[in-house]
Amino acid sequence: MRFEDEHELWNHFRGKIDEQPKIDEELLSDILHHYRERPIAAMSSVVIALLKEDKITTEQHERIRRFAAQEPLLSEKAFRKESLSFEARTKIASGEPLSRAETERLYEAAAFGVLESAFDRKAIPKGAIDVFVRPAEGETDRKRKLSLFDKAQARLRG
């Protein structure tokens, strides 16, 4: 199937993704094929949406990671953040706590929503509490970091 413009391409895949709770292998193959042929922002957005919306399985996530290692993604920072977030959400959903290293990587990637959820589900180990420090005035994402710091302090007390 050929698409005339980026919006048409994005709309096509967005519609297919929205039809399913998890995408099937055929759709993932089609998405990766089109990305390889046209590595444009719309296709990067489609791949990131799969991660962000938990529309893939852990096996498909691994396939996307292998693909990303071979193909330049237009937004590597966003891909890294959403890939780490997907892994963490999957782990937390299975009832496992995050490791200190995972907690650090999520914090460095600014995956604050996942970390807040991890605190709420008691998936941050006490050994990782010191990752969360009081942010300085004017620091980027200060409110989110302060919220996480407060959750960490509450976890220490409780």
C-alpha positions in Angstrom: 0.0 0.0 0.0 1.4 3.4 -1.0 0.6 6.6 1.0 0.8 10.1 -0.6 1.6 12.0 2.6 2.8 11.6 6.1 -0.6 12.4 7.6 -2.3 9.7 5.5 0.3 7.2 6.6 -0.1 8.1 10.3 -3.9 8.0 10.1 -3.8 4.6 8.5 -1.7 3.0 11.2 -3.4 4.9 14.0 -6.7 3.5 12.9 -5.3 -0.1 12.7 -3.7 0.3 16.2 -6.9 1.6 17.7 -8.9 -1.4 16.4 -7.0 -3.9 18.7 -6.2 -4.1 22.4 -2.8 -5.5 21.3 -1.5 -5.4 17.8 -0.9 -8.6 15.9 2.3 -9.7 14.2 1.1 -8.8 10.8 0.4 -5.2 11.7 3.8 -4.9 13.5 5.6 -6.2 10.5 3.7 -3.7 8.3 4.6 -0.8 10.6 8.3 -1.8 10.7 8.3 -2.3 7.0 6.9 1.2 6.3 9.2 2.7 8.9 12.2 1.1 7.2 11.0 2.5 3.8 10.1 5.9 5.1 11.8 6.8 8.4 9.8 9.9 9.0 8.3 11.5 12.1 4.9 9.9 11.5 6.3 6.4 11.6 8.5 7.2 14.7 5.3 8.5 16.3 3.5 5.2 15.5 6.2 3.1 17.0 6.4 5.2 20.1 2.6 5.0 20.5 2.8 1.2 20.5 5.1 1.4 23.5 3.3 4.3 25.3 -0.1 2.7 25.0 1.0 -0.9 25.8 -0.4 -2.1 22.5 2.4 -4.8 22.2 3.5 -7.9 23.9 6.9 -8.3 25.5 8.0 -10.4 22.6 7.0 -7.6 20.2 8.8 -5.1 22.3 12.0 -7.1 22.0 11.5 -7.2 18.2 11.1 -3.4 18.1 14.2 -3.0 20.2 16.2 -5.2 17.8 14.7 -3.1 14.9 15.7 0.1 16.6 19.3 -1.1 17.1 19.5 -1.4 13.3 17.4 1.6 12.1 17.9 5.2 13.2 14.8 6.3 15.1 14.0 10.0 14.6 13.4 10.5 18.3 15.8 8.2 20.1 15.3 10.0 23.4 11.5 9.4 23.2 12.0 5.8 22.1 14.4 5.1 25.0 12.0 6.7 27.5 8.9 4.8 26.3 10.8 1.5 25.9 12.0 1.8 29.5 8.5 2.8 30.6 7.0 -0.2 28.8 9.4 -2.6 30.5 8.7 -1.1 33.9 4.9 -1.1 33.5 5.1 -4.7 32.4 7.2 -5.7 35.4 5.0 -3.8 37.9 1.9 -5.3 36.4 3.3 -8.8 37.1 3.8 -7.8 40.7 7.5 -7.4 40.7 9.3 -4.4 42.2 11.7 -2.3 40.1 15.4 -2.7 40.8 17.5 0.3 41.8 19.1 0.4 38.3 15.7 0.4 36.6 14.6 3.2 39.0 17.6 5.2 38.1 17.2 4.7 34.4 13.5 5.8 34.6 14.4 8.9 36.6 17.2 9.8 34.1 14.8 9.3 31.2 12.2 11.6 32.9 9.6 8.7 33.0 8.0 10.4 36.1 4.5 9.0 35.5 5.8 5.4 35.6 7.7 6.2 38.8 4.7 7.7 40.4 2.7 4.7 39.5 5.5 2.5 40.9 5.3 4.3 44.2 1.6 3.9 44.3 1.9 0.2 43.7 4.8 -0.2 46.2 7.1 -1.2 43.4 10.0 1.1 44.4 12.4 -0.8 46.7 13.7 1.0 49.8 17.2 0.6 48.5 16.3 3.0 45.6 14.7 5.7 47.7 17.9 7.8 47.6 17.5 8.2 43.8 14.9 10.8 44.6 16.4 14.0 45.8 14.9 17.4 46.5 15.1 19.4 43.3 16.7 22.8 43.2 14.7 26.0 42.6 14.2 26.4 38.8 15.3 22.9 38.0 13.7 21.3 35.0 10.6 19.2 35.9 10.8 20.5 39.4 7.2 19.9 40.3 7.3 16.2 39.1 10.6 15.6 40.9 9.4 17.2 44.1 6.3 15.0 44.0 8.5 11.9 43.6 10.8 13.2 46.4 7.8 13.5 48.7 6.6 10.0 47.8 10.1 8.7 48.6 10.1 10.4 51.9 6.7 9.0 52.8 7.9 5.5 51.8 10.8 5.9 54.2 8.5 6.9 57.0 6.0 4.2 56.2 
